[in-house]
Amino acid sequence: MKKNKLYEVTEISSIRDMICKSAAKFADKNACLRKLRRGDPYIGVTYRQLKADIWALGTAFLDMGLAHKRIALIGENRYEWVVSYMAAACGNIMIVPIDRELAAPDIINLLKIAKVSAVVYSPKIASKVADARSEVSEIEYMIAMDESDKESELFVSALIEKGKAMIESGNRAYDDVKIDTEEPKIMLFTSGTTALSKGVLLCNRNITSDLMAMCKMVYVGTDDVFLSILPPHHTYECTCGIMAPLYRGSCIAFNDGLKYIPNNLAESRATVMLGVPAVFELIYKRIWATARQKGIDGKLEKGIKLSNALMKLGIDKRRSIFKSVHNTLGGKVRLFISGAAAIDPTISKGFRDLGITFLQGYGITECSPIITLNREVNYKDDSAGIPLTCLEVKVHEPNEEGIGEIKCKGDNVMLGYYENDEETSKAIKDGWFYTGDLGYVDDDGFWYITGRKKNIIIAKNGKNVYPEELETFIGKSDYVSECMVYEEKRDNDTEICVQIFPNMSEIELKLGKDAADEKIKELMQSVVDEVNKRNPTWKYIRKVYVRKEEFEKTTTKKIKRYQVKK
């Protein structure tokens, strides 16, 4: 396929329109693969069944008086999460997805801010929402996703059965729902890596424009099975990992948990998986660690050289040459997509060398979320890709290096922040949304993200230091698990510092299991010294701190920088 040619997609005006068209077109095809319990075999749910469940649950919601109210949704990747989301989104009810990993007080606080009338929750977090009804005056209903929560009186499955009975008796209230595509219907709380979370308001137009533009750029087909592993409340997973497959007639398989990814890939015969860099880096390192343990790493390297030589001649034998690698990933994976943060380009190329297409993109919750994306036929591994067709992207006030704040304008840009006009007016000016991210665009139209505007360190000479750039180089070391670069100010002076959480398994191989803290510190210092050598002195990291514990992170594995700085 030519790099400028786009894939054809079906025009959709709303999430409801998408579900209706997909159910009609792919009626008897599996939309989801679910498990009743971990370890059970997958059970298929057709598009016809999915729509019937959505319509039934939506009918029950309307009967409960929830039209034009707000429902919070808190849980793991599972069928009931998707049905509840769609039943609200297709029924003129605002949906408020919330991170299930948050502490109970934080969840309660978000429920208060959003003024929700109902909470649909997983029994796994029942203890966190136990006091929700007494703490949040607006809450009328607490609805468990399954009957393992003995305290609840309402369950998603029972409401679906109730709704089906109502429909059979002639209730057509849900059929009569009309969607205003410009009305805010989704409230998403930002992950808060640099500041407190804000409620992002999205409408149907925002989501569908991003969805259509994304699927024009990357092929998603009816033979694809997506393994859903990321938190579904996050707009990256919700739009790209749930809605995209349902839009294109693919199937979603729900993951049992991160440690079960290899098993679930095989069980579901998954072809596509979305993830974050930490997940893919771990998978890639394990491939090579296994090869070294078996003494076949040299053979694997030779295979890559042979395969790359054949590729130059137009001969693709990667899946047969690296069959053992593909078998460890279920044997069917064709595409990995990484988001939420930049990934080391050697990982992208490494997977592609082994016969798995690897793409990364860039997005932000406020843009529903995708802004730029690499394509199978047009990519650069160190880039965040090219802009979607639904928006315009520019660099605001670029410096001499061409770097400036990224701003964009288009149908996928949010309506604003919930009850926060001040922050909305800071973010949206003259129709342009200012992302807070810094970057530049090359001559081929590919975008590069250099860091967050709030994280910039101003060196003594007035030049900008981008912490994320230094973190990338430090993180290349096998001895580093994760790190964060920041500034410390003393006596009107600025020092660049780094905190490192070491990779003890690799350090033990080098220094032994009983390595003294001083020896570990010396090794971390040597890693930083090597990075310093490649940089001018004004970029030097002057202090190195070794952490005993991992950094506190969001559910998409971003370090909560503001917590570290505290």
Solvent accessible surface area in square Angstrom, and as a share of the most:
residue,aa,sasa,rsa
1,M,105,0.47
2,K,161,0.68
3,K,111,0.47
4,N,123,0.63
5,K,127,0.54
6,L,68,0.34
7,Y,41,0.16
8,E,160,0.72
9,V,34,0.19
10,T,57,0.33
11,E,126,0.57
12,I,6,0.03
13,S,64,0.41
14,S,5,0.03
15,I,1,0.01
16,R,27,0.10
17,D,33,0.17
18,M,2,0.01
19,I,5,0.03
20,C,44,0.27
21,K,86,0.36
22,S,6,0.04
23,A,11,0.08
24,A,86,0.67
25,K,140,0.59
26,F,30,0.12
27,A,22,0.17
28,D,107,0.56
29,K,61,0.26
30,N,56,0.29
31,A,0,0.00
32,C,0,0.00
33,L,25,0.12
34,R,54,0.20
35,K,33,0.14
36,L,107,0.53
37,R,163,0.59
38,R,132,0.48
39,G,63,0.60
40,D,36,0.19
41,P,106,0.67
42,Y,36,0.14
43,I,79,0.40
44,G,29,0.28
45,V,10,0.06
46,T,30,0.18
47,Y,5,0.02
48,R,134,0.49
49,Q,90,0.40
50,L,2,0.01
51,K,60,0.25
52,A,46,0.36
53,D,19,0.10
54,I,0,0.00
55,W,23,0.08
56,A,0,0.00
57,L,0,0.00
58,G,0,0.00
59,T,2,0.01
60,A,0,0.00
61,F,1,0.00
62,L,31,0.16
63,D,78,0.40
64,M,22,0.10
65,G,39,0.37
66,L,0,0.00
67,A,40,0.31
68,H,126,0.56
69,K,75,0.32
70,R,60,0.22
71,I,1,0.00
72,A,0,0.00
73,L,0,0.00
74,I,0,0.00
75,G,4,0.04
76,E,22,0.10
77,N,21,0.11
78,R,40,0.15
79,Y,7,0.03
80,E,19,0.08
81,W,1,0.00
82,V,1,0.01
83,V,1,0.00
84,S,1,0.01
85,Y,3,0.01
86,M,1,0.00
87,A,0,0.00
88,A,0,0.00
89,A,2,0.01
90,C,0,0.00
91,G,0,0.00
92,N,15,0.08
93,I,0,0.00
94,M,17,0.08
95,I,0,0.00
96,V,0,0.00
97,P,3,0.02
98,I,3,0.02
99,D,21,0.11
100,R,75,0.28
101,E,100,0.45
102,L,42,0.21
103,A,56,0.43
104,A,35,0.27
105,P,97,0.61
106,D,71,0.37
107,I,0,0.00
108,I,16,0.08
109,N,75,0.38
110,L,17,0.09
111,L,0,0.00
112,K,91,0.39
113,I,72,0.36
114,A,0,0.00
115,K,84,0.36
116,V,0,0.00
117,S,10,0.06
118,A,0,0.00
119,V,0,0.00
120,V,0,0.00
121,Y,11,0.04
122,S,0,0.00
123,P,25,0.16
124,K,135,0.57
125,I,7,0.04
126,A,28,0.22
127,S,97,0.62
128,K,53,0.22
129,V,3,0.02
130,A,77,0.59
131,D,88,0.45
132,A,0,0.00
133,R,133,0.49
134,S,102,0.66
135,E,87,0.39
136,V,2,0.01
137,S,106,0.68
138,E,71,0.32
139,I,11,0.05
140,E,63,0.28
141,Y,52,0.20
142,M,27,0.12
143,I,0,0.00
144,A,0,0.00
145,M,1,0.01
146,D,42,0.22
147,E,98,0.44
148,S,73,0.47
149,D,12,0.06
150,K,168,0.71
151,E,157,0.70
152,S,16,0.10
153,E,160,0.72
154,L,53,0.26
155,F,33,0.14
156,V,1,0.01
157,S,52,0.34
158,A,50,0.38
159,L,8,0.04
160,I,16,0.08
161,E,106,0.48
162,K,86,0.36
163,G,0,0.00
164,K,67,0.28
165,A,54,0.42
166,M,35,0.16
167,I,46,0.23
168,E,153,0.69
169,S,101,0.65
170,G,44,0.43
171,N,48,0.25
172,R,117,0.43
173,A,47,0.37
174,Y,3,0.01
175,D,74,0.38
176,D,94,0.49
177,V,20,0.11
178,K,158,0.67
179,I,35,0.18
180,D,74,0.38
181,T,38,0.22
182,E,86,0.39
183,E,61,0.27
184,P,46,0.29
185,K,6,0.03
186,I,2,0.01
187,M,0,0.00
188,L,8,0.04
189,F,27,0.11
190,T,24,0.14
191,S,49,0.32
192,G,11,0.11
193,T,25,0.15
194,T,30,0.17
195,A,39,0.30
196,L,149,0.74
197,S,48,0.31
198,K,47,0.20
199,G,7,0.06
200,V,0,0.00
201,L,25,0.13
202,L,0,0.00
203,C,0,0.00
204,N,1,0.00
205,R,66,0.24
206,N,0,0.00
207,I,3,0.01
208,T,4,0.02
209,S,13,0.09
210,D,0,0.00
211,L,0,0.00
212,M,26,0.11
213,A,2,0.02
214,M,16,0.07
215,C,1,0.01
216,K,62,0.26
217,M,3,0.01
218,V,3,0.02
219,Y,97,0.37
220,V,10,0.06
221,G,6,0.06
222,T,58,0.34
223,D,129,0.67
224,D,5,0.03
225,V,23,0.13
226,F,6,0.02
227,L,3,0.02
228,S,3,0.02
229,I,12,0.06
230,L,6,0.03
231,P,29,0.18
232,P,3,0.02
233,H,25,0.11
234,H,31,0.14
235,T,4,0.02
236,Y,12,0.04
237,E,1,0.01
238,C,6,0.04
239,T,1,0.00
240,C,10,0.06
241,G,2,0.02
242,I,3,0.01
243,M,1,0.00
244,A,3,0.02
245,P,0,0.00
246,L,0,0.00
247,Y,12,0.05
248,R,40,0.15
249,G,0,0.00
250,S,0,0.00
251,C,5,0.03
252,I,0,0.00
253,A,0,0.00
254,F,13,0.05
255,N,18,0.09
256,D,24,0.12
257,G,26,0.25
258,L,88,0.44
259,K,159,0.67
260,Y,56,0.21
261,I,9,0.05
262,P,61,0.38
263,N,88,0.45
264,N,1,0.00
265,L,0,0.00
266,A,51,0.40
267,E,90,0.40
268,S,7,0.04
269,R,140,0.51
270,A,1,0.00
271,T,20,0.11
272,V,0,0.00
273,M,0,0.00
274,L,5,0.02
275,G,0,0.00
276,V,2,0.01
277,P,13,0.08
278,A,49,0.38
279,V,15,0.09
280,F,0,0.00
281,E,51,0.23
282,L,89,0.44
283,I,21,0.10
284,Y,35,0.13
285,K,93,0.39
286,R,137,0.50
287,I,18,0.09
288,W,38,0.14
289,A,32,0.25
290,T,57,0.33
291,A,4,0.03
292,R,134,0.49
293,Q,153,0.68
294,K,141,0.60
295,G,61,0.58
296,I,71,0.36
297,D,44,0.23
298,G,34,0.33
299,K,152,0.64
300,L,19,0.09
301,E,90,0.40
302,K,149,0.63
303,G,10,0.10
304,I,25,0.13
305,K,149,0.63
306,L,98,0.49
307,S,0,0.00
308,N,46,0.23
309,A,52,0.41
310,L,41,0.21
311,M,76,0.34
312,K,181,0.77
313,L,136,0.68
314,G,69,0.66
315,I,74,0.37
316,D,83,0.43
317,K,104,0.44
318,R,37,0.13
319,R,98,0.36
320,S,76,0.49
321,I,60,0.31
322,F,5,0.02
323,K,129,0.54
324,S,75,0.48
325,V,14,0.08
326,H,7,0.03
327,N,85,0.44
328,T,81,0.47
329,L,8,0.04
330,G,19,0.18
331,G,25,0.24
332,K,85,0.36
333,V,2,0.01
334,R,66,0.24
335,L,0,0.00
336,F,0,0.00
337,I,23,0.12
338,S,1,0.00
339,G,6,0.06
340,A,32,0.24
341,A,53,0.41
342,A,80,0.62
343,I,7,0.04
344,D,29,0.15
345,P,43,0.27
346,T,83,0.48
347,I,13,0.06
348,S,3,0.02
349,K,104,0.44
350,G,6,0.06
351,F,0,0.00
352,R,29,0.11
353,D,20,0.11
354,L,1,0.00
355,G,10,0.09
356,I,0,0.00
357,T,37,0.21
358,F,1,0.01
359,L,3,0.01
360,Q,13,0.06
361,G,14,0.13
362,Y,21,0.08
363,G,32,0.31
364,I,31,0.16
365,T,22,0.13
366,E,9,0.04
367,C,0,0.00
368,S,0,0.00
369,P,4,0.03
370,I,10,0.05
371,I,0,0.00
372,T,1,0.00
373,L,7,0.03
374,N,3,0.01
375,R,3,0.01
376,E,41,0.19
377,V,49,0.28
378,N,25,0.13
379,Y,85,0.32
380,K,61,0.26
381,D,30,0.16
382,D,87,0.45
383,S,1,0.01
384,A,8,0.07
385,G,0,0.00
386,I,32,0.16
387,P,40,0.25
388,L,3,0.01
389,T,76,0.44
390,C,30,0.18
391,L,19,0.09
392,E,83,0.37
393,V,18,0.10
394,K,92,0.39
395,V,28,0.16
396,H,55,0.25
397,E,136,0.61
398,P,75,0.47
399,N,48,0.24
400,E,150,0.67
401,E,111,0.50
402,G,29,0.28
403,I,16,0.08
404,G,6,0.06
405,E,18,0.08
406,I,1,0.01
407,K,28,0.12
408,C,0,0.00
409,K,80,0.34
410,G,27,0.26
411,D,70,0.36
412,N,0,0.00
413,V,14,0.08
414,M,7,0.03
415,L,65,0.32
416,G,5,0.05
417,Y,17,0.06
418,Y,25,0.10
419,E,129,0.58
420,N,47,0.24
421,D,121,0.63
422,E,116,0.52
423,E,51,0.23
424,T,27,0.16
425,S,69,0.45
426,K,112,0.47
427,A,11,0.09
428,I,45,0.23
429,K,97,0.41
430,D,139,0.72
431,G,43,0.41
432,W,28,0.10
433,F,2,0.01
434,Y,32,0.12
435,T,4,0.03
436,G,14,0.13
437,D,13,0.07
438,L,11,0.06
439,G,0,0.00
440,Y,73,0.28
441,V,63,0.36
442,D,37,0.19
443,D,154,0.80
444,D,95,0.49
445,G,27,0.25
446,F,5,0.02
447,W,10,0.04
448,Y,28,0.10
449,I,58,0.29
450,T,23,0.14
451,G,5,0.05
452,R,66,0.24
453,K,109,0.46
454,K,127,0.54
455,N,9,0.05
456,I,37,0.19
457,I,3,0.01
458,I,96,0.49
459,A,11,0.09
460,K,164,0.69
461,N,79,0.40
462,G,51,0.49
463,K,91,0.38
464,N,46,0.24
465,V,0,0.00
466,Y,13,0.05
467,P,2,0.01
468,E,43,0.19
469,E,63,0.28
470,L,1,0.01
471,E,25,0.11
472,T,63,0.37
473,F,45,0.19
474,I,0,0.00
475,G,36,0.35
476,K,98,0.42
477,S,23,0.15
478,D,82,0.42
479,Y,55,0.21
480,V,4,0.02
481,S,60,0.39
482,E,33,0.15
483,C,11,0.07
484,M,0,0.00
485,V,0,0.00
486,Y,18,0.07
487,E,56,0.25
488,E,35,0.16
489,K,144,0.61
490,R,111,0.40
491,D,141,0.73
492,N,168,0.86
493,D,53,0.27
494,T,29,0.17
495,E,50,0.22
496,I,10,0.05
497,C,0,0.00
498,V,0,0.00
499,Q,29,0.13
500,I,0,0.00
501,F,37,0.15
502,P,7,0.04
503,N,33,0.17
504,M,73,0.33
505,S,74,0.48
506,E,51,0.23
507,I,0,0.00
508,E,61,0.27
509,L,148,0.74
510,K,113,0.48
511,L,62,0.31
512,G,30,0.29
513,K,171,0.73
514,D,142,0.74
515,A,24,0.18
516,A,57,0.44
517,D,89,0.46
518,E,133,0.60
519,K,111,0.47
520,I,14,0.07
521,K,82,0.35
522,E,98,0.44
523,L,18,0.09
524,M,0,0.00
525,Q,60,0.27
526,S,51,0.33
527,V,18,0.10
528,V,0,0.00
529,D,57,0.30
530,E,104,0.47
531,V,9,0.05
532,N,13,0.07
533,K,145,0.62
534,R,148,0.54
535,N,20,0.10
536,P,62,0.39
537,T,87,0.51
538,W,75,0.26
539,K,29,0.12
540,Y,59,0.22
541,I,4,0.02
542,R,138,0.50
543,K,67,0.28
544,V,9,0.05
545,Y,80,0.31
546,V,49,0.28
547,R,57,0.21
548,K,154,0.65
549,E,127,0.57
550,E,101,0.45
551,F,6,0.03
552,E,88,0.40
553,K,50,0.21
554,T,13,0.07
555,T,23,0.13
556,T,4,0.02
557,K,86,0.37
558,K,69,0.29
559,I,28,0.14
560,K,30,0.13
561,R,24,0.09
562,Y,47,0.18
563,Q,64,0.28
564,V,27,0.16
565,K,105,0.44
566,K,182,0.77
